[in-house]
Amino acid sequence: MPTPLAIAFPRDGDILNRCDGAESPDALIVTVRGTAAPGSSVHVNGKKAARDGKIFTCDVALTERRNAIHAEADGHAAAIEVFWNRGSRKRYRFSVDDNILFLKDLGTNPAAYRSLFDHWYLGFWQSMHMKYGTKIHINVYYQTDEFDLTQMPDQWRDEWRANADWLHLSFHALQDKPDRPYRNARYAQMAHDHDLVCGHIRRFAGNENVSRTTTVHWAECPKEAALALRDRGIDQLIGLFEVQGYKGPCTTGYYLSREQCAHCDSRGAWFDRETGLTFIRCTSVVNALEVEAIESYLNQRTATPQTAEMVELLIHEQYFRKELTLYQPTVLEKVETALRWVAQRGYEPVFWSDGFLGV
């Protein structure tokens, strides 16, 4: 049976910005759209809505970061909450998943590195920061073969802290294998692994570098496990929410349904009011593309005003490592090609955890 009154736009949890309405310093005016029984009188936030058959529309002023929208018609009601991303502008972040090997290099031979940036990997990311202003977010494993974070010394702690304005660290997973380790994870498993990784990050790098944003390994976990992260201060999760052309559930969208993933992928970010978690759309996994395909793919993924506002670029450490079969000789070129693309189009480097989604 159809709902007698429903709000179609915005949707509950939507994060709205200048692309969704008319923005002034004091408010964002958005046109609320929905359906109701023909002939019924609809009011939205106390204002009478215009009618056209089953469709109703009404302009609403959003004046706070978090805003309630309430529609009423002949004894029926519908209510949602939305956010105003005030002063939103084009911005991006570069994140790196699956990191442990550069830490193994540092931890097993600390005398070879007077500075963190004497290591070629961190030296490369520093050069990208210096050239483009890029902010780099590194997601970390606890262990790999013959190394874990207990072996990472704190001799560079001051240097980590001094570079926290552009270099962040956060939990990724206990280790690389098995694949999809958190598909059926319970609260305690996620809590344990997070605390293990972040406890050591704070020990060797300080609190300043620890972020409240992360990408869980494979961007997948049940709601219960996601709540363990939220309870530990992580309230922003990066996912790959694209479902077009794929059948079945989205397996890189945490606990979200296929329909929720599709909606998130149509926007820069979406807030789940039930859990208090914000899901941020990954625009591109850069290592998955050939160099010559990066520009056209980014053009495609930012083709609408909503998808163009926030760009998340992502890559993985193993493609940088010459000793691994996954090594890509063009990986440095891929990074810089993506960075030139955002720089040439006026994107500002941010951390999503700064202010409200980098604003």
ChimeraX attribute file (.defattr): number of C-alpha atoms within 10 A of each C-alpha:
attribute: neighborCount
match mode: 1-to-1
recipient: residues
	/A:1	3
	/A:2	6
	/A:3	10
	/A:4	17
	/A:5	23
	/A:6	20
	/A:7	23
	/A:8	13
	/A:9	14
	/A:10	19
	/A:11	18
	/A:12	19
	/A:13	20
	/A:14	24
	/A:15	23
	/A:16	25
	/A:17	22
	/A:18	20
	/A:19	17
	/A:20	16
	/A:21	16
	/A:22	13
	/A:23	19
	/A:24	12
	/A:25	8
	/A:26	11
	/A:27	17
	/A:28	25
	/A:29	19
	/A:30	22
	/A:31	17
	/A:32	19
	/A:33	19
	/A:34	21
	/A:35	19
	/A:36	25
	/A:37	18
	/A:38	13
	/A:39	11
	/A:40	16
	/A:41	15
	/A:42	26
	/A:43	19
	/A:44	23
	/A:45	17
	/A:46	12
	/A:47	13
	/A:48	17
	/A:49	20
	/A:50	15
	/A:51	19
	/A:52	11
	/A:53	12
	/A:54	14
	/A:55	18
	/A:56	27
	/A:57	21
	/A:58	21
	/A:59	18
	/A:60	18
	/A:61	18
	/A:62	21
	/A:63	16
	/A:64	15
	/A:65	14
	/A:66	13
	/A:67	15
	/A:68	13
	/A:69	20
	/A:70	15
	/A:71	24
	/A:72	22
	/A:73	18
	/A:74	13
	/A:75	7
	/A:76	13
	/A:77	16
	/A:78	16
	/A:79	15
	/A:80	17
	/A:81	17
	/A:82	22
	/A:83	20
	/A:84	22
	/A:85	20
	/A:86	22
	/A:87	13
	/A:88	18
	/A:89	18
	/A:90	19
	/A:91	23
	/A:92	26
	/A:93	23
	/A:94	22
	/A:95	24
	/A:96	18
	/A:97	24
	/A:98	22
	/A:99	24
	/A:100	23
	/A:101	20
	/A:102	15
	/A:103	24
	/A:104	20
	/A:105	15
	/A:106	20
	/A:107	19
	/A:108	14
	/A:109	11
	/A:110	18
	/A:111	9
	/A:112	12
	/A:113	14
	/A:114	11
	/A:115	16
	/A:116	20
	/A:117	15
	/A:118	13
	/A:119	16
	/A:120	11
	/A:121	17
	/A:122	15
	/A:123	14
	/A:124	14
	/A:125	19
	/A:126	21
	/A:127	14
	/A:128	17
	/A:129	16
	/A:130	12
	/A:131	11
	/A:132	16
	/A:133	16
	/A:134	23
	/A:135	23
	/A:136	25
	/A:137	23
	/A:138	27
	/A:139	26
	/A:140	30
	/A:141	27
	/A:142	24
	/A:143	21
	/A:144	16
	/A:145	9
	/A:146	8
	/A:147	17
	/A:148	20
	/A:149	23
	/A:150	14
	/A:151	16
	/A:152	22
	/A:153	17
	/A:154	18
	/A:155	14
	/A:156	19
	/A:157	17
	/A:158	12
	/A:159	15
	/A:160	22
	/A:161	18
	/A:162	15
	/A:163	13
	/A:164	19
	/A:165	14
	/A:166	19
	/A:167	24
	/A:168	23
	/A:169	28
	/A:170	25
	/A:171	31
	/A:172	25
	/A:173	27
	/A:174	22
	/A:175	20
	/A:176	18
	/A:177	10
	/A:178	7
	/A:179	10
	/A:180	18
	/A:181	18
	/A:182	22
	/A:183	18
	/A:184	14
	/A:185	18
	/A:186	17
	/A:187	17
	/A:188	12
	/A:189	14
	/A:190	23
	/A:191	19
	/A:192	12
	/A:193	18
	/A:194	24
	/A:195	14
	/A:196	18
	/A:197	24
	/A:198	25
	/A:199	16
	/A:200	19
	/A:201	23
	/A:202	17
	/A:203	15
	/A:204	21
	/A:205	25
	/A:206	21
	/A:207	17
	/A:208	16
	/A:209	22
	/A:210	23
	/A:211	25
	/A:212	21
	/A:213	25
	/A:214	26
	/A:215	28
	/A:216	28
	/A:217	26
	/A:218	22
	/A:219	21
	/A:220	25
	/A:221	26
	/A:222	17
	/A:223	17
	/A:224	16
	/A:225	22
	/A:226	25
	/A:227	21
	/A:228	19
	/A:229	24
	/A:230	17
	/A:231	11
	/A:232	13
	/A:233	12
	/A:234	22
	/A:235	21
	/A:236	24
	/A:237	23
	/A:238	23
	/A:239	27
	/A:240	25
	/A:241	28
	/A:242	22
	/A:243	19
	/A:244	9
	/A:245	5
	/A:246	8
	/A:247	8
	/A:248	7
	/A:249	13
	/A:250	23
	/A:251	22
	/A:252	22
	/A:253	29
	/A:254	26
	/A:255	19
	/A:256	21
	/A:257	14
	/A:258	18
	/A:259	13
	/A:260	16
	/A:261	25
	/A:262	18
	/A:263	18
	/A:264	25
	/A:265	26
	/A:266	19
	/A:267	21
	/A:268	25
	/A:269	25
	/A:270	26
	/A:271	21
	/A:272	14
	/A:273	14
	/A:274	8
	/A:275	13
	/A:276	14
	/A:277	18
	/A:278	22
	/A:279	26
	/A:280	28
	/A:281	26
	/A:282	25
	/A:283	26
	/A:284	19
	/A:285	16
	/A:286	22
	/A:287	22
	/A:288	13
	/A:289	14
	/A:290	13
	/A:291	18
	/A:292	10
	/A:293	13
	/A:294	21
	/A:295	17
	/A:296	10
	/A:297	15
	/A:298	19
	/A:299	12
	/A:300	13
	/A:301	18
	/A:302	18
	/A:303	11
	/A:304	13
	/A:305	16
	/A:306	18
	/A:307	21
	/A:308	22
	/A:309	20
	/A:310	28
	/A:311	25
	/A:312	19
	/A:313	23
	/A:314	24
	/A:315	21
	/A:316	18
	/A:317	21
	/A:318	20
	/A:319	18
	/A:320	18
	/A:321	16
	/A:322	11
	/A:323	9
	/A:324	10
	/A:325	9
	/A:326	12
	/A:327	14
	/A:328	16
	/A:329	12
	/A:330	13
	/A:331	21
	/A:332	15
	/A:333	13
	/A:334	22
	/A:335	20
	/A:336	15
	/A:337	18
	/A:338	19
	/A:339	22
	/A:340	13
	/A:341	16
	/A:342	22
	/A:343	17
	/A:344	8
	/A:345	10
	/A:346	12
	/A:347	19
	/A:348	20
	/A:349	23
	/A:350	23
	/A:351	26
	/A:352	20
	/A:353	15
	/A:354	11
	/A:355	9
	/A:356	14
	/A:357	19
	/A:358	19
	/A:359	17
